[in-house]
Amino acid sequence: MNLILFENHELGRALSRRDERTIHLLKTLHKKAGDTFEAGILGGQRGSGIIEKINLDGSILVSLRVYETPPPRLPVRLGVGFPRPIQIRRLLRDLSNLGVEAVDLMGSELGEKSYRDTKLFDDGGARSALIEGAVQARDTTIPALTVFARLEDWLRERPWERPEGGINARVPLLVAADNVRPEGTMSRLSPTKRPVVLAVGSERGWSDRERDLLEEAGFLRLSLGSRALRTETACVAATILAMEKIGELG
């Protein structure tokens, strides 16, 4: 953990000895009462914390001094066909770590329908993965996460155009990763100041009908190279290329 995150309702309460944050502070970092550590409030500011007391039962009481606003999330929204459940947690962690503004998971025609039945959205696993990615980046914010039944629903609702959709008022650049019928390559996109909306298919990619739907919705179909990539690899590669195009890697 590069940052110990707390939620507002946890402030002033002791962390149990089984809490992963307690274990990290005491067992991994070997902190003692009076020691400080990097800390933040989920959705708020970051700064430092201090271990005020280690209780006899192994729980700890901490106090925070937060004063720094983290950098804003990147103007990048990513819609992705459901990957295997074992990959979803890694995908959400990595996209949160990279700083994207929003992640939309959606069903696709060539994707395995059973992948949508994951319990990660019911047991808190998805949110936990997003927080894990933020902690690694020393961030206190996490991407918005939405689930859509089908690509058509995502294209029809166009969540990036909603006031609460995250992407700002500038017209976004719409890009769909497609190695089968590409119109060009992402590497050859010109630098832009526009926000970016990315669409990445499931492991088997897009159907021809979905390619037509994306084109009709204004998406450029661009290649990520000649290799067939895992869904999470394609998402990370597309996001980093988008970051380069909007000047976030300079």
Residue, then its C-alpha position, 0 to 999 in steps of 0.5 A: m500500500n502506497l497510501i492508507l485510505f479511510e472512509n469518512h465513517e471510519l474516522g475516529r474509530a479503531l481499526s481491528r487487528r485483522d484489518e489489512r491496513t492494520i496488518h500493513l502498518l504494523k507487520t509490513l511497515h513495522k510502525k509503532a505508536g507515534d509513527t506517521f504514514e501516508a494517508g487519505i480520505l476516499g473521495g477527499q484529500r490526502g496527507s498524513g496519518i499518525i498511529e495514536k495508540i495500539n490497543l491491547d487487542g491489537s487494534i489501532l487508533v489513528s488520526l489524520r491530517v489531510y491537506e492536499t487535493p489529488p490530481p484530477r482523474l484523466p478525461v478517459r472513459l473506457g467501455v469494455g466487453f465483460p472479460r473472464p471474472i478472474q480478470i475483472r478484478r485485475l482490470l479494474r485495479d489497473l484502470s483505477n491505477l492509471g487514473v481513468e475517469a470511468v469504466d463501463l462493463m458491458g455484454s457483447e455478442l462474442g463474449e461469454k454470457s456467464y461472465r456477467d454473473t460474477k459476484l464482484f458487484d454484489d460482494g464489494g469486490a469490484r469496489s475493492a479492486l478500484i480502491e486497490g488501484a487508487v492506493q497504488a497510485r497514491d490517489t484518493t479517488i476511484p473511477a465511476l463504474t457502470v454495467f450495461a447489458r449490451l453494447e447497444d445499450w451503452l451506445r444508445e445511452r452514451p453515458w459520456e454525454r450525461p452531466e454526471g458522466g465524468i467527461n467534460a463538456r468538450v466533444p470527446l474523441l471516440v475510439a474502438a479498438d479493432n484489429v480485424r477491420p481497422e481504419g488505422t492505428m491508434s499510434r498514428l492518432s494526432p495529439t488532441k486536447r479532447p477527452v477520449v472514450l475507448a471501446v474494447g471488445s471481449e476476448r473474441g473481439w467485436s462481431d461485424r454487426e457491433r463494428d457497424l454499430l460503433e461506426e454508426a455511433g461515430f467511433l473510429r475503429l483503430s488497431l492496437g497491432s497485429r497480435a490478438l491481446r487479452t482483454e485486460t492487456a488491450c484495455v491497458a494498452a489503449t488507455i496508455l496510448a490515449m494518455e500519450k495522445i492527450g499529453e498525460l505522459g509528458 
